[in-house]
Amino acid sequence: MGAMAGDAGLLLRLSRIFGPEVENYRETGMAANMVHPEVPEIFVVSNTPPALRQPPALPDPPLTAEGRLPVQFPHRRGWHTDQSYRRPPPDVSLFLGVLPAPQGQGQTLFADGTAAYDALPPAMQARIEGLDGLHVSSGHGRKRDAVLAGEVPKVLAPHQAPQRQPLVRLHPVTGRRALYLCEYGQMDWLEGPIAGLEPGPHGAGGALLTELMAHLTQPRFVYVHEWTEGDLVIWDNRCTIHAATWFDADRVRRIMWRTTVSGNPGPAYAGEAKSWIAA
């Protein structure tokens, strides 16, 4: 895939194979400095100008007791699925390594929600069937750390409102069930994170989410991608979560491009208007 690195038009054409709609980030409230200047369907993840997006911090400790890269929550933070705070959420993401960090840094981690669901005890599968997580964008003062710090949450416009998503999502193509949830940064910790359960960082909903996230991110369910220039990774947001890892942003330039594709979220979303479109 090395020939694709830096070819924005080719990435866009390839993205359209996976669904009828490639998200235009100028229409979804994305900060202008994070949007490709010529191809607005590309979200730029980079520590270089104008994006200036910094990597996550190193976990503490930076390695597991066995000397391995930590992947399991809560040792590893930042697990999410793209735009889960919208209904319908996108189906597929494509991520291109235009100028990746050197191997050993800047990996992307992926966890298999289908395998993790299948491995749950039947009692837990029955417990979470029909429950909804409450998802919200991390910039509104509702993530767990913000609530614990006593931050005053922002007043949300209707199109920014938290969105309910099933904890157990039925895949519209395979027919299989998968865990569908994010961790601290992309859930609503004021009214959630799980609808109908005691809210807040110390509530029953938070305890259940923490238990499920630790299960989902066990090493047996996780793939670690070490990037080389021109790599293109395509994943299914309907049954996969992912997380970024640290790289030395003081010494390393990193440029990655992402597109997200929609078109088949499943019958539970049939006929819904886009939640993020302001009236």
Helices and strands as residue ranges (DSSP letters): G 2-4, H 8-15, G 16-18, E 21-22, G 25-27, G 32-34, E 43-46, E 92-99, E 108-112, H 113-118, H 122-128, E 132-135, G 138-140, H 144-148, G 158-160, E 163-166, E 168-170, E 177-179, G 184-186, H 204-216, G 219-221, E 222-225, E 232-236, E 240-244, E 255-262, G 267-269
